[in-house]
Amino acid sequence: MPERFRIAVAQLNPTVGDISGNCHKAHRAWCEGREATAQLVILSEMFVSGYQTQDLVVKGAFLKHCADAINQLAVDCADGPALAIGAPHVDDGQLYNAYFFLHRGRIAHVERKTILPNYSVFDEQRVFCSNADRRIFELGGVRIGTLICEDAWHEGPARNLGQQRADIILVPNGSPYHRGKFEERQQVMAQRVQEAECPLIYVNLVGGQDDQVFDGASFALSAGAELLWRLPLLAEQIDHFELVKPSDRWQICGGKQSRLGDHWERDYHVLVTALRDYLTKSGFEQVLIGLSGGVDSALVTTIAVDALGAENVHCVMMPSEFTSSQSLNDAKAIVETLGCAYDCIPIDASRSTVTATLKPFLQSTESTLTDENIQSRLRGLLLMALSNNLGKMLLTTGNKSEVAVGYATIYGDMVGGYNPIKDLYKTSVFAMCEWRNGSHHSWMKGPKGIVVPNSVIAKPPTAELRANQADSDTLPDYECLDKILEILIDRDGSVDECVACGFELDMVRAIEHRIYASEYKRFQSAPGPKVSQRAFWLDRRYPIVNRWREQNQTQP
């Protein structure tokens, strides 16, 4: 009979700072592994502390709490399989992103991360030290090599483990989602197994943390880079599989391979997960949404219902004299379909009072941008009053196109605690509504069928802050605007590149100016989940005061 080694992989959702709660989750996974006669239970990177900790990890009291928890976990998991788990680690006064192997009541082995990511949402060089000493841990006759997250994204470390005759490589991760990330991971990990000439197990965190969502989808590759096993996207799960040694090399026995869905399903699932976890991890149970009858607030309401259930979603319509009957009807249709609470609070009287109060001090009493912003800020004031009084988190509803060019009122429609569609361009908002109308999955708490009325999707976008207003009065059509924004923001491209793609120079220059001039608004805006490779906040860090503009080579 060939030798066998049983492994339990725990793809779980920790909470940053909930050290006791995270360790309790880890212990439950270890108990389940023991029941399944596993010899090793594997969790992901920085599981004890949660990830990313940012500057929380430099607090001495926090580090002591983590160290005490690891030692206690070793004692609690003494009688059974080894437990592999990530946590911060202080050694000789240096702080490391580390991976612990706990066995027989003690810390049997510690690996420390070598390559510290310092790009996109990561800034690990700021807080952690690097360690190049990589060693094999032997357990039950299996020689285990460990590459902590970024260490597996570069040539060299895997080859070093192969030279040390590793039988298998563990890759514990805190890898956040963006479109195409899973395919990229699998391709890179295939290169690592070819370098090490042994199988690989990639175990990822799952769940939302601020703007980042760890999407799970943990997997295993054979020594020939064949996908043998994969856990679900965005779901906590513990699974078991075996290594067998029919001859001189250990092999992974193949298992189930969960589906991932297309990119619309993945993106939407990420938005739902992000909102649900942001609320629950922040201590909120219910949300409040200013519903306008437009497509953005309709999609946010749908996401909220799918994440939290209709009973936890409260919509408020706040019409003015400029609000059309179609918007009123569309808003009512949305809440009736989704089943959430709905109130209508007209703002005409409040607006008249504010206008009368300010009249002696204003240079003009005609309808101006000031008058439009008063309406928006009144809505923000009323929504925040309700949020405070009812204990419900207010969601804001600005899409990435609006956030990019500042087509939003600070302290008005930008007010709120979280923005589920912050990283979706307007054209993607329309497409996602269409996708949701035709799709339904078990993780959605909302109903099947058309949840965003076709009339909402079809009508021209408008803020309805003045008579006959349309977004196209101020901005290019969104099909055009979003393509320019993708070049300037997502690709970090130039004005000249936009012009080379056929866009008018003056239009591109105006959009570039609006992007830079709106940085102060984004600095004060609500967080929202990252789904692209260039989301606002940690992905893209610009000065608020910035007078630089590109000196174009293209002549008008």
C-alpha positions, 0 to 999 in steps of 0.5 A: 500500500502506498504511503498516505498523508491527509491534509485539511485546508481551511478557507476562512474569513477572519476579522482584523483585530479579532484575535480571539475570534480568529483563533476560535475559528482556527481551533474549530477548523483544527477540530474538524481536521482531527475528526477527519483524521488529518495530519495537517490543517492549513490556514492562510496568511496572517490569519490570527491578526486578520489582514491587512493590519496596516499600522495596527501591527506595529502596536506593541500590545497588539503584537503581544496579544497575537503572540500569546494567542499563538502560544495558547493555540499551540497548547489547545491543538496539542492532541491531534494534527499539526496546525499551520497558520499565519500571524505577525512574529517578533524575533530579536526585535524585528517584525515579520509576516510569518507562518507558524507550524504548531505541533504537539503543544508547541511552535514547531517551526516558523517561516518568515516572508522574504519578498514584501509587496510594496505596490497596489494596495500593499505597503508591507516594506513599511512595517515588516522586515524581510527574511531570506532564511527558508527552511523545510519542515518535515511532518509525517515523512513529508518535506513541506516548503512554505512560500508566503504569498508574495514569495510565490510570485517571484522566481527563485524561492520555489527553486530553492525549496526544490533544491532542498528536496521539498515534497510539497509547497504550501502557499498561504495567501491574503490575496485580494480580488480584481478581475482576472486575478484567479487566472493570473494566480494559477498561471504564476503558481504553475511556473512555481511548481515547474521550478520546484518540481513538486505539487503546490497547495495555494490557500487564500483568505476569504471575506471583505476587509475595508476596500479589499475582498479576499476571494478564496478559490484556494487550489492545488496543482500537481507537479505537472501544473495540472489543476487538481482541486479548487475551493469555492469563490467567496465562501468559507469552506474546509475540505480534505484531501490526501497526498499519496506516495506510490513510488518515490514522490508524493502526489496530490489526489485529485478532488472537487473543482468548484466553478468560478462563474464569469467576470460579471458573476465574480464582480457582483459576488465581490460587491455583495460580500464586501458590503455584508462583511463591512457591515457585520465587521463594523457592528451594523445590521441595517442600511439606509439608502437615498433612492432616486429612481436612477440606475446607481441607487437601484443597483446599490439597493439590489446589492444591499438586499442580496447581501443583507436581506430586504428586511435590513434595507431601508430606502428613502425617496426625497423628491423636489420640484425637479423630480419627475413622476417617472423617477417616483414611479421607478423608485416605488417599483424597485422597493416593491420588487425587492421588498424593502422598507420605503419612505418618501420625504419631500425637500421642497419646504426645507429648501425654501427655508434654506434659500430664504435664510441665505438670500440676503447673503447670496450674490444671485437668487437665480438657479445656480450650482449653489442652488443645486448643491443645496438640494443635494446637501439637504438630502445628505443632512436628512439621510444622516439624521435618519442614520443617526436616529435609526442606527442604520449605516447610510450607503452612498451611490456614486459610480467610478465615473462620477467619483473620477471627475467630481460629478458629485456633491461633497457633503451631499450625495457623497455622504455615507459610510460605504459605497458598494459601486465606487469601483464600477464605471457608469457603463458597468453599472448599466451592464451589471443591472442587466446581468442581475436581472437575468441571473440569480444564485444561492448566495443572493438574498434578493428575489429572482427575475427583473429587480431593476426595472427596464425603465430605470436602465433605459432613461437618460441619466440625470441628477434632477437638480434643475429643470430638464437636466441631463448628465450629458449637459456637463459630461461626455456620454458615458460610453465616451467618458468611461473609455477616456477614464480607463486610459487615464486612470486604469492604464495610467495613460496619457492625454496623447494616448486618448487622442490617438484613440480618436478622442478630441483633445479639448475634451480629454484635457477637460476630463484630465483637469476634472480628475486631478481637481476632484482629488480632495473629494475622493480623499473625503469619500466613503470606502468601497470595494475594489474590483479593478486593478486601479481602484481609488484609494490605496491603488491610486495615491495622488496629492490633493493639491496638484497643479501639474497637467500633462504638456501634450505633444499633440497640437489642437 
